[in-house]
Amino acid sequence: MSKEICKKYCPYYKPEKVDIGLCFPAKFFNGLKGDWPFPSFYEFKDSYSELRDVFCKKCEFYPDDCDFNNGSDCLPCGGYIYTQLLLERGLVDIDWIKKVSDNF
Ligand code: SF4
């Protein structure tokens, strides 16, 4: 699951990089079952900043190895972007994301 998300949505994805760890949202989606939609285009706007608390603060890349969180003007990872897409389209809600994330 995470490979598909990273490949499609992560601006930092490099297929040759293996064993560099997984961001928290990638772990989150790997732990879920189900058929999730993968829209082909999505322009990121920072509209669900709660995700920084829910995902980023649990992430192994936070904050030093994440340009989205270390003061740079950069995009978040693909898992974050994909989750925001699902939230904006009403396919999941933030309370559910928080509840499931608490179990990781
Ligand atoms: S945006 Fe950065 S800190 Fe937040 S989940 Fe993604 S990689 Fe981790």
Backbone and ligand atoms as CSV (ligand in chain L), in Angstrom:
chain,resi,resn,atom,element,x,y,z
A,1,MET,N,N,0.821,-1.213,0.000
A,1,MET,CA,C,0.000,0.000,0.000
A,1,MET,C,C,0.856,1.264,0.000
A,2,SER,N,N,1.836,1.317,0.911
A,2,SER,CA,C,2.624,2.543,1.011
A,2,SER,C,C,3.426,2.793,-0.263
A,3,LYS,N,N,3.872,1.728,-0.917
A,3,LYS,CA,C,4.669,1.906,-2.130
A,3,LYS,C,C,3.860,2.662,-3.186
A,4,GLU,N,N,2.592,2.290,-3.303
A,4,GLU,CA,C,1.730,2.952,-4.282
A,4,GLU,C,C,1.520,4.419,-3.924
A,5,ILE,N,N,1.324,4.683,-2.634
A,5,ILE,CA,C,1.126,6.063,-2.175
A,5,ILE,C,C,2.400,6.875,-2.400
A,6,CYS,N,N,3.528,6.324,-1.990
A,6,CYS,CA,C,4.794,7.057,-2.126
A,6,CYS,C,C,5.094,7.354,-3.587
A,7,LYS,N,N,4.921,6.334,-4.427
A,7,LYS,CA,C,5.231,6.473,-5.846
A,7,LYS,C,C,4.360,7.558,-6.492
A,8,LYS,N,N,3.115,7.591,-6.107
A,8,LYS,CA,C,2.171,8.494,-6.761
A,8,LYS,C,C,2.150,9.906,-6.163
A,9,TYR,N,N,2.355,10.023,-4.861
A,9,TYR,CA,C,2.124,11.315,-4.209
A,9,TYR,C,C,3.339,11.940,-3.541
A,10,CYS,N,N,4.410,11.187,-3.344
A,10,CYS,CA,C,5.505,11.758,-2.560
A,10,CYS,C,C,6.530,12.481,-3.441
A,11,PRO,N,N,6.743,13.774,-3.182
A,11,PRO,CA,C,7.726,14.511,-3.977
A,11,PRO,C,C,9.158,14.050,-3.719
A,12,TYR,N,N,9.379,13.251,-2.668
A,12,TYR,CA,C,10.727,12.810,-2.308
A,12,TYR,C,C,10.991,11.351,-2.688
A,13,TYR,N,N,10.015,10.732,-3.341
A,13,TYR,CA,C,10.141,9.304,-3.699
A,13,TYR,C,C,11.258,9.079,-4.715
A,14,LYS,N,N,12.127,8.122,-4.404
A,14,LYS,CA,C,13.181,7.712,-5.336
A,14,LYS,C,C,13.208,6.188,-5.325
A,15,PRO,N,N,12.868,5.563,-6.455
A,15,PRO,CA,C,12.747,4.101,-6.470
A,15,PRO,C,C,14.037,3.387,-6.067
A,16,GLU,N,N,15.185,4.018,-6.296
A,16,GLU,CA,C,16.455,3.361,-5.969
A,16,GLU,C,C,16.762,3.389,-4.474
A,17,LYS,N,N,16.062,4.225,-3.736
A,17,LYS,CA,C,16.314,4.308,-2.290
A,17,LYS,C,C,15.488,3.254,-1.559
A,18,VAL,N,N,16.177,2.322,-0.961
A,18,VAL,CA,C,15.485,1.297,-0.181
A,18,VAL,C,C,16.054,1.315,1.239
A,19,ASP,N,N,15.303,0.792,2.152
A,19,ASP,CA,C,15.731,0.717,3.550
A,19,ASP,C,C,16.100,2.072,4.144
A,20,ILE,N,N,15.339,3.085,3.815
A,20,ILE,CA,C,15.581,4.402,4.423
A,20,ILE,C,C,14.527,4.719,5.470
A,21,GLY,N,N,13.679,3.737,5.776
A,21,GLY,CA,C,12.619,3.936,6.749
A,21,GLY,C,C,11.332,4.351,6.067
A,22,LEU,N,N,10.276,4.426,6.879
A,22,LEU,CA,C,8.964,4.823,6.369
A,22,LEU,C,C,8.423,5.957,7.214
A,23,CYS,N,N,7.809,6.919,6.558
A,23,CYS,CA,C,7.142,7.982,7.317
A,23,CYS,C,C,5.953,7.373,8.067
A,24,PHE,N,N,5.471,8.069,9.068
A,24,PHE,CA,C,4.367,7.524,9.856
A,24,PHE,C,C,3.117,7.247,9.018
A,25,PRO,N,N,2.703,8.172,8.117
A,25,PRO,CA,C,1.505,7.855,7.333
A,25,PRO,C,C,1.663,6.613,6.463
A,26,ALA,N,N,2.860,6.341,5.976
A,26,ALA,CA,C,3.065,5.117,5.192
A,26,ALA,C,C,2.840,3.896,6.085
A,27,LYS,N,N,3.330,3.957,7.314
A,27,LYS,CA,C,3.087,2.853,8.263
A,27,LYS,C,C,1.595,2.730,8.557
A,28,PHE,N,N,0.952,3.876,8.719
A,28,PHE,CA,C,-0.491,3.923,8.994
A,28,PHE,C,C,-1.251,3.177,7.891
A,29,PHE,N,N,-0.998,3.528,6.631
A,29,PHE,CA,C,-1.746,2.901,5.539
A,29,PHE,C,C,-1.338,1.449,5.336
A,30,ASN,N,N,-0.105,1.110,5.655
A,30,ASN,CA,C,0.284,-0.299,5.566
A,30,ASN,C,C,-0.482,-1.148,6.569
A,31,GLY,N,N,-0.897,-0.532,7.670
A,31,GLY,CA,C,-1.623,-1.264,8.701
A,31,GLY,C,C,-3.114,-1.368,8.443
A,32,LEU,N,N,-3.600,-0.735,7.393
A,32,LEU,CA,C,-5.028,-0.750,7.089
A,32,LEU,C,C,-5.333,-1.712,5.954
A,33,LYS,N,N,-6.552,-2.204,5.969
A,33,LYS,CA,C,-6.997,-3.038,4.858
A,33,LYS,C,C,-8.035,-2.243,4.065
A,34,GLY,N,N,-8.254,-2.630,2.855
A,34,GLY,CA,C,-9.303,-1.979,2.075
A,34,GLY,C,C,-8.798,-1.480,0.743
A,35,ASP,N,N,-9.741,-1.211,-0.124
A,35,ASP,CA,C,-9.417,-0.655,-1.438
A,35,ASP,C,C,-9.544,0.849,-1.357
A,36,TRP,N,N,-8.427,1.524,-1.468
A,36,TRP,CA,C,-8.433,2.979,-1.369
A,36,TRP,C,C,-8.312,3.585,-2.755
A,37,PRO,N,N,-8.996,4.711,-2.967
A,37,PRO,CA,C,-8.892,5.352,-4.289
A,37,PRO,C,C,-7.552,6.063,-4.460
A,38,PHE,N,N,-7.088,6.118,-5.677
A,38,PHE,CA,C,-5.842,6.830,-5.971
A,38,PHE,C,C,-6.059,7.812,-7.119
A,39,PRO,N,N,-6.680,8.953,-6.822
A,39,PRO,CA,C,-6.857,9.951,-7.884
A,39,PRO,C,C,-5.516,10.327,-8.493
A,40,SER,N,N,-5.543,10.634,-9.776
A,40,SER,CA,C,-4.270,10.827,-10.474
A,40,SER,C,C,-3.657,12.206,-10.277
A,41,PHE,N,N,-4.446,13.175,-9.920
A,41,PHE,CA,C,-3.867,14.508,-9.777
A,41,PHE,C,C,-4.358,15.142,-8.486
A,42,TYR,N,N,-3.445,15.779,-7.787
A,42,TYR,CA,C,-3.828,16.486,-6.579
A,42,TYR,C,C,-2.842,17.605,-6.319
A,43,GLU,N,N,-3.360,18.820,-6.169
A,43,GLU,CA,C,-2.496,19.959,-5.871
A,43,GLU,C,C,-2.575,20.244,-4.378
A,44,PHE,N,N,-1.454,20.111,-3.676
A,44,PHE,CA,C,-1.445,20.237,-2.217
A,44,PHE,C,C,-1.614,21.679,-1.769
A,45,LYS,N,N,-2.577,21.867,-0.856
A,45,LYS,CA,C,-2.711,23.135,-0.121
A,45,LYS,C,C,-2.792,22.736,1.343
A,46,ASP,N,N,-2.109,23.433,2.186
A,46,ASP,CA,C,-2.001,23.023,3.594
A,46,ASP,C,C,-3.311,23.320,4.334
A,47,SER,N,N,-4.324,22.483,4.129
A,47,SER,CA,C,-5.646,22.770,4.678
A,47,SER,C,C,-6.026,21.898,5.875
A,48,TYR,N,N,-5.211,20.931,6.239
A,48,TYR,CA,C,-5.501,20.092,7.411
A,48,TYR,C,C,-4.272,20.042,8.302
A,49,SER,N,N,-3.938,21.172,8.919
A,49,SER,CA,C,-2.709,21.233,9.708
A,49,SER,C,C,-2.759,20.329,10.945
A,50,GLU,N,N,-3.956,19.822,11.307
A,50,GLU,CA,C,-4.038,18.853,12.418
A,50,GLU,C,C,-3.185,17.625,12.131
A,51,LEU,N,N,-2.968,17.353,10.853
A,51,LEU,CA,C,-2.166,16.175,10.498
A,51,LEU,C,C,-0.740,16.276,11.017
A,52,ARG,N,N,-0.273,17.491,11.237
A,52,ARG,CA,C,1.086,17.632,11.806
A,52,ARG,C,C,1.131,17.004,13.201
A,53,ASP,N,N,0.069,17.182,13.964
A,53,ASP,CA,C,0.018,16.568,15.300
A,53,ASP,C,C,-0.220,15.063,15.203
A,54,VAL,N,N,-1.126,14.676,14.323
A,54,VAL,CA,C,-1.530,13.269,14.257
A,54,VAL,C,C,-0.433,12.398,13.632
A,55,PHE,N,N,0.187,12.875,12.581
A,55,PHE,CA,C,1.180,12.079,11.853
A,55,PHE,C,C,2.627,12.503,12.168
A,56,CYS,N,N,2.916,13.787,11.963
A,56,CYS,CA,C,4.327,14.216,11.979
A,56,CYS,C,C,5.005,13.975,13.325
A,57,LYS,N,N,4.300,14.253,14.409
A,57,LYS,CA,C,4.944,14.116,15.713
A,57,LYS,C,C,5.225,12.659,16.079
A,58,LYS,N,N,4.651,11.718,15.320
A,58,LYS,CA,C,4.936,10.298,15.537
A,58,LYS,C,C,5.909,9.743,14.501
A,59,CYS,N,N,6.374,10.598,13.627
A,59,CYS,CA,C,7.139,10.138,12.462
A,59,CYS,C,C,8.641,10.094,12.754
A,60,GLU,N,N,9.288,9.056,12.254
A,60,GLU,CA,C,10.734,8.916,12.488
A,60,GLU,C,C,11.550,10.009,11.793
A,61,PHE,N,N,10.963,10.722,10.853
A,61,PHE,CA,C,11.687,11.787,10.151
A,61,PHE,C,C,11.478,13.169,10.772
A,62,TYR,N,N,10.630,13.220,11.806
A,62,TYR,CA,C,10.279,14.502,12.432
A,62,TYR,C,C,11.277,14.885,13.514
A,63,PRO,N,N,11.699,16.144,13.581
A,63,PRO,CA,C,11.528,17.191,12.577
A,63,PRO,C,C,12.754,17.323,11.669
A,64,ASP,N,N,13.894,16.828,12.090
A,64,ASP,CA,C,15.143,17.164,11.394
A,64,ASP,C,C,15.230,16.659,9.957
A,65,ASP,N,N,14.675,15.470,9.711
A,65,ASP,CA,C,14.796,14.910,8.363
A,65,ASP,C,C,13.578,15.180,7.495
A,66,CYS,N,N,12.726,16.082,7.935
A,66,CYS,CA,C,11.529,16.410,7.164
A,66,CYS,C,C,11.549,17.895,6.803
A,67,ASP,N,N,11.696,18.183,5.528
A,67,ASP,CA,C,11.779,19.579,5.100
A,67,ASP,C,C,10.466,20.329,5.300
A,68,PHE,N,N,9.369,19.616,5.367
A,68,PHE,CA,C,8.070,20.247,5.619
A,68,PHE,C,C,8.002,20.785,7.045
A,69,ASN,N,N,8.762,20.179,7.941
A,69,ASN,CA,C,8.690,20.536,9.365
A,69,ASN,C,C,9.937,21.217,9.912
A,70,ASN,N,N,10.955,21.363,9.131
A,70,ASN,CA,C,12.191,21.916,9.693
A,70,ASN,C,C,12.446,23.371,9.291
A,71,GLY,N,N,11.377,24.037,8.887
A,71,GLY,CA,C,11.510,25.457,8.572
A,71,GLY,C,C,11.707,25.750,7.102
A,72,SER,N,N,11.869,24.708,6.293
A,72,SER,CA,C,12.004,24.928,4.850
A,72,SER,C,C,10.613,25.098,4.243
A,73,ASP,N,N,10.552,25.702,3.096
A,73,ASP,CA,C,9.271,25.885,2.423
A,73,ASP,C,C,9.067,24.735,1.439
A,74,CYS,N,N,8.784,23.551,1.992
A,74,CYS,CA,C,8.710,22.341,1.163
A,74,CYS,C,C,7.406,21.596,1.374
A,75,LEU,N,N,7.122,20.711,0.467
A,75,LEU,CA,C,5.927,19.883,0.560
A,75,LEU,C,C,6.118,18.782,1.609
A,76,PRO,N,N,5.013,18.278,2.169
A,76,PRO,CA,C,5.115,17.106,3.060
A,76,PRO,C,C,5.326,15.832,2.234
A,77,CYS,N,N,5.427,14.723,2.931
A,77,CYS,CA,C,5.596,13.430,2.265
A,77,CYS,C,C,4.298,12.997,1.577
A,78,GLY,N,N,4.409,11.943,0.788
A,78,GLY,CA,C,3.258,11.466,0.040
A,78,GLY,C,C,2.131,10.946,0.913
A,79,GLY,N,N,2.454,10.318,2.029
A,79,GLY,CA,C,1.403,9.814,2.912
A,79,GLY,C,C,0.575,10.945,3.502
A,80,TYR,N,N,1.246,12.018,3.850
A,80,TYR,CA,C,0.561,13.191,4.380
A,80,TYR,C,C,-0.328,13.787,3.283
A,81,ILE,N,N,0.235,13.948,2.096
A,81,ILE,CA,C,-0.507,14.523,0.973
A,81,ILE,C,C,-1.713,13.642,0.626
A,82,TYR,N,N,-1.495,12.336,0.585
A,82,TYR,CA,C,-2.581,11.415,0.241
A,82,TYR,C,C,-3.696,11.473,1.292
A,83,THR,N,N,-3.323,11.535,2.560
A,83,THR,CA,C,-4.323,11.593,3.625
A,83,THR,C,C,-5.129,12.877,3.532
A,84,GLN,N,N,-4.458,13.964,3.248
A,84,GLN,CA,C,-5.195,15.217,3.114
A,84,GLN,C,C,-6.176,15.151,1.941
A,85,LEU,N,N,-5.772,14.505,0.872
A,85,LEU,CA,C,-6.665,14.316,-0.272
A,85,LEU,C,C,-7.922,13.543,0.171
A,86,LEU,N,N,-7.722,12.465,0.930
A,86,LEU,CA,C,-8.865,11.676,1.405
A,86,LEU,C,C,-9.766,12.518,2.313
A,87,LEU,N,N,-9.148,13.333,3.174
A,87,LEU,CA,C,-9.918,14.191,4.077
A,87,LEU,C,C,-10.732,15.213,3.279
A,88,GLU,N,N,-10.104,15.868,2.338
A,88,GLU,CA,C,-10.789,16.900,1.559
A,88,GLU,C,C,-11.947,16.338,0.752
A,89,ARG,N,N,-11.821,15.093,0.326
A,89,ARG,CA,C,-12.893,14.483,-0.467
A,89,ARG,C,C,-13.934,13.775,0.404
A,90,GLY,N,N,-13.764,13.867,1.708
A,90,GLY,CA,C,-14.741,13.282,2.631
A,90,GLY,C,C,-14.688,11.773,2.694
A,91,LEU,N,N,-13.586,11.166,2.263
A,91,LEU,CA,C,-13.486,9.703,2.255
A,91,LEU,C,C,-13.063,9.158,3.615
A,92,VAL,N,N,-12.456,9.996,4.437
A,92,VAL,CA,C,-12.142,9.675,5.832
A,92,VAL,C,C,-12.354,10.950,6.632
A,93,ASP,N,N,-12.451,10.824,7.947
A,93,ASP,CA,C,-12.503,12.061,8.735
A,93,ASP,C,C,-11.371,12.087,9.746
A,94,ILE,N,N,-11.053,13.292,10.183
A,94,ILE,CA,C,-9.868,13.491,11.006
A,94,ILE,C,C,-9.969,12.755,12.342
A,95,ASP,N,N,-11.190,12.643,12.887
A,95,ASP,CA,C,-11.333,11.927,14.166
A,95,ASP,C,C,-10.987,10.446,14.010
A,96,TRP,N,N,-11.377,9.873,12.883
A,96,TRP,CA,C,-11.047,8.471,12.628
A,96,TRP,C,C,-9.525,8.306,12.469
A,97,ILE,N,N,-8.909,9.233,11.726
A,97,ILE,CA,C,-7.440,9.177,11.553
A,97,ILE,C,C,-6.753,9.252,12.920
A,98,LYS,N,N,-7.221,10.170,13.777
A,98,LYS,CA,C,-6.626,10.316,15.122
A,98,LYS,C,C,-6.791,9.029,15.920
A,99,LYS,N,N,-7.992,8.480,15.889
A,99,LYS,CA,C,-8.282,7.272,16.673
A,99,LYS,C,C,-7.399,6.091,16.216
A,100,VAL,N,N,-7.321,5.884,14.928
A,100,VAL,CA,C,-6.520,4.754,14.419
A,100,VAL,C,C,-5.034,5.005,14.704
A,101,SER,N,N,-4.582,6.251,14.520
A,101,SER,CA,C,-3.168,6.571,14.760
A,101,SER,C,C,-2.760,6.326,16.195
A,102,ASP,N,N,-3.682,6.512,17.122
A,102,ASP,CA,C,-3.365,6.285,18.534
A,102,ASP,C,C,-3.019,4.834,18.822
A,103,ASN,N,N,-3.430,3.927,17.939
A,103,ASN,CA,C,-3.163,2.497,18.148
A,103,ASN,C,C,-1.831,2.048,17.543
A,104,PHE,N,N,-1.093,2.960,16.934
A,104,PHE,CA,C,0.200,2.595,16.356
A,104,PHE,C,C,1.309,2.846,17.360
L,1,SF4,S1,S,5.473,15.380,6.516
L,1,SF4,FE1,FE,7.479,14.751,7.302
L,1,SF4,S2,S,7.242,14.442,9.501
L,1,SF4,FE2,FE,5.207,14.574,8.591
L,1,SF4,S3,S,4.642,12.448,8.310
L,1,SF4,FE3,FE,5.572,13.170,6.392
L,1,SF4,S4,S,7.770,12.697,6.519
L,1,SF4,FE4,FE,6.873,12.497,8.568
